[in-house]
């Protein structure tokens, strides 16, 4: 795990409307993400948590501000980076987990976990071995050949976690990962995140409406009134 430092500076997002009725989602957001740290963002529905995570994950662009990412290989402002660089950055440096697991229904658990590794050019045998180890790590070694519809919601989300970390990302971005789960499964997923952080040192940024889930993070923020405030 190389040293990672990801500095989000003065981030502002405005949705422009043709009738001049622009909507400012948030403004002047500053955030520092470092390896081994877990950060959580709580906020009411509609406060802009997903938009912020999409921008940090380079899926969306800010209206203004900079995203300065540094590790032993890279030192770039992702806002001005080319699409080609962003695609490669997302697949090698980031892992994503969303509220909905986005597993491919026709693929088994192990095939789903292997996908990012295969996109990154890892050979099948190595990808399969890594995927198997990760399914054991998330406690699903008995679900390797099951397709998503044969698994519970909590199991599907654990497969999604394994898939998100197969390329050993520097940063794991999770948007409401327990949003569709009951309390028991939410607690299990929270435990998985803590285990991932301890095992790999991967930095984690998670957005949640659950203060219980947010409390697993060592740095906690609240997004409200278009600004980000640190809670601890």
C-alpha positions in Angstrom: 0.0 0.0 0.0 1.7 3.2 -1.1 1.3 6.5 0.7 -1.9 8.2 -0.6 -3.0 11.7 0.0 -6.1 13.0 -1.7 -6.9 16.7 -1.1 -10.3 18.0 -2.1 -10.1 21.8 -2.2 -12.9 24.5 -2.4 -15.3 22.1 -4.1 -18.5 23.7 -5.4 -21.3 22.0 -7.4 -24.0 24.0 -9.0 -26.7 22.4 -11.2 -27.4 25.0 -13.9 -31.0 25.4 -15.0 -31.9 26.9 -18.4 -34.4 29.3 -16.8 -31.6 30.8 -14.6 -32.9 29.0 -11.5 -29.5 27.5 -10.6 -29.3 25.1 -7.6 -26.1 25.1 -5.5 -25.7 21.6 -4.1 -22.7 22.5 -1.9 -19.9 25.1 -1.9 -16.3 25.4 -0.7 -16.0 21.8 0.5 -12.5 20.9 1.8 -11.7 17.3 2.6 -8.4 15.4 3.1 -8.3 11.6 2.6 -5.3 9.6 3.6 -4.3 5.9 3.6 -5.6 3.8 6.6 -8.2 6.5 7.5 -11.9 5.9 7.4 -14.1 9.0 6.9 -17.9 9.1 7.0 -20.3 11.7 5.8 -23.8 11.9 7.3 -26.5 14.2 6.1 -30.2 14.3 5.3 -31.5 12.8 2.1 -30.9 15.4 -0.7 -28.1 17.1 1.1 -25.7 16.2 -1.7 -23.8 13.2 -0.3 -24.0 11.1 -3.4 -23.1 14.1 -5.6 -20.0 14.7 -3.5 -18.9 11.0 -3.6 -19.5 11.0 -7.4 -17.1 14.0 -7.7 -14.5 12.5 -5.4 -14.8 9.3 -7.4 -14.4 11.3 -10.7 -17.8 10.0 -12.0 -19.0 13.6 -12.0 -17.2 17.0 -12.4 -17.4 19.9 -9.9 -18.4 23.4 -11.0 -15.2 24.7 -9.4 -12.5 23.5 -7.1 -9.6 21.0 -7.3 -9.1 17.3 -6.6 -5.4 16.8 -6.0 -4.4 13.1 -5.8 -0.9 12.0 -4.8 0.8 8.7 -4.3 4.1 7.1 -5.2 3.1 6.9 -8.9 0.8 9.9 -9.4 0.5 13.6 -8.6 -2.4 15.1 -10.5 -5.4 17.4 -10.4 -8.2 15.0 -11.4 -10.5 17.9 -12.4 -8.3 18.7 -15.5 -7.2 15.0 -16.2 -8.1 13.4 -19.5 -10.9 10.9 -19.7 -8.4 8.1 -20.5 -6.4 8.9 -17.3 -9.6 9.1 -15.3 -10.8 5.7 -16.5 -7.5 4.1 -15.6 -7.4 5.9 -12.3 -10.9 4.7 -11.3 -10.1 1.1 -12.2 -6.8 0.9 -10.4 -6.9 3.4 -7.5 -10.6 3.4 -6.5 -13.2 0.8 -5.4 -16.9 1.6 -5.4 -19.8 0.2 -3.4 -23.3 1.6 -3.9 -26.6 1.1 -2.2 -27.6 -1.3 -5.0 -24.9 -4.0 -5.5 -24.8 -3.8 -9.3 -23.7 -7.4 -9.6 -24.2 -8.9 -13.1 -27.1 -11.3 -12.7 -25.9 -13.9 -15.2 -22.5 -14.3 -13.5 -21.6 -16.3 -10.4 -20.2 -14.6 -7.3 -16.6 -15.5 -8.2 -17.0 -14.3 -11.8 -18.5 -11.0 -10.5 -15.5 -10.4 -8.2 -13.0 -11.2 -11.0 -14.4 -8.6 -13.4 -12.3 -5.5 -12.3 -9.1 -7.6 -12.2 -9.7 -8.9 -15.7 -10.4 -5.3 -16.9 -7.0 -4.4 -15.4 -5.3 -7.2 -17.4 -4.7 -9.7 -14.7 -4.7 -13.2 -16.1 -7.6 -15.5 -15.4 -5.9 -17.9 -13.0 -4.5 -15.1 -10.8 -7.8 -13.2 -10.9 -9.7 -16.4 -9.9 -7.4 -17.1 -7.0 -7.6 -13.5 -5.7 -11.4 -13.6 -6.0 -11.6 -16.9 -4.1 -9.4 -15.5 -1.3 -11.6 -12.4 -1.1 -14.9 -14.4 -1.0 -13.4 -16.3 1.9 -12.4 -13.0 3.5 -16.0 -11.8 3.4 -17.3 -15.2 4.6 -18.9 -16.4 1.4 -16.7 -19.3 0.4 -19.9 -21.4 0.3 -21.5 -19.0 -2.3 -18.7 -19.0 -4.9 -20.8 -20.5 -7.7 -24.1 -18.9 -6.8 -25.6 -16.2 -9.0 -26.9 -13.0 -7.3 -30.5 -14.1 -7.3 -29.6 -17.1 -5.1 -28.1 -14.9 -2.5 -29.6 -12.6 0.2 -29.2 -8.8 0.0 -26.4 -8.9 2.7 -24.6 -11.6 0.8 -24.8 -9.7 -2.5 -23.4 -6.6 -0.8 -20.5 -8.6 0.6 -19.7 -9.9 -3.0 -19.8 -6.2 -4.1 -17.2 -5.4 -1.3 -15.0 -8.3 -2.5 -15.3 -7.0 -6.1 -14.5 -3.4 -5.0 -11.2 -4.4 -3.4 -9.8 -7.0 -5.8 -7.5 -4.4 -7.5 -6.2 -3.3 -4.1 -7.5 0.3 -4.4 -6.0 3.2 -2.5 -9.5 4.5 -1.7 -12.9 2.7 -1.3 -15.9 4.9 -1.9 -19.2 3.7 -0.4 -22.5 5.4 -1.0 -25.2 4.3 1.4 -23.9 0.7 1.4 -26.3 -0.4 4.1 -29.3 1.6 2.7 -31.2 -1.5 1.6 -30.3 -3.8 4.5 -31.8 -4.7 7.8 -29.9 -4.0 11.0 -28.2 -7.4 11.3 -26.9 -7.2 7.8 -26.0 -3.6 8.2 -23.9 -4.5 11.3 -22.2 -7.3 9.2 -21.3 -4.9 6.4 -20.0 -2.3 9.0 -17.8 -5.1 10.4 -16.6 -5.9 6.8 -15.5 -2.3 6.2 -13.5 -2.3 9.5 -11.9 -5.6 8.5 -11.0 -4.3 5.0 -9.4 -1.1 6.4 -7.4 -3.2 9.0 -6.3 -5.8 6.5 -5.4 -3.6 3.5 -4.9 -0.1 4.8 -7.2 1.1 2.1 -8.7 4.5 2.9 -12.5 4.5 3.1 -15.0 7.3 2.4 -18.5 6.4 3.2 -21.8 8.3 3.0 -24.7 7.1 5.1 -27.9 8.3 6.8 -27.2 6.0 9.7 -25.2 7.6 12.6 -24.5 4.0 13.9 -22.8 3.0 10.6 -21.0 6.4 10.4 -19.5 5.8 13.8 -17.2 3.1 12.5 -15.2 5.9 10.9 -12.3 7.6 12.7 -13.1 11.0 11.0 -16.8 12.0 10.8 -18.4 14.8 8.8 -21.9 16.2 8.3 -23.1 17.7 5.1 -25.8 20.3 5.7 -26.6 23.8 4.5 -24.3 23.3 1.5 -21.2 22.9 3.7 -19.2 20.1 5.3 -18.5 20.2 9.1 -16.3 17.9 11.0 -18.1 16.2 13.9 -15.2 14.9 16.0 
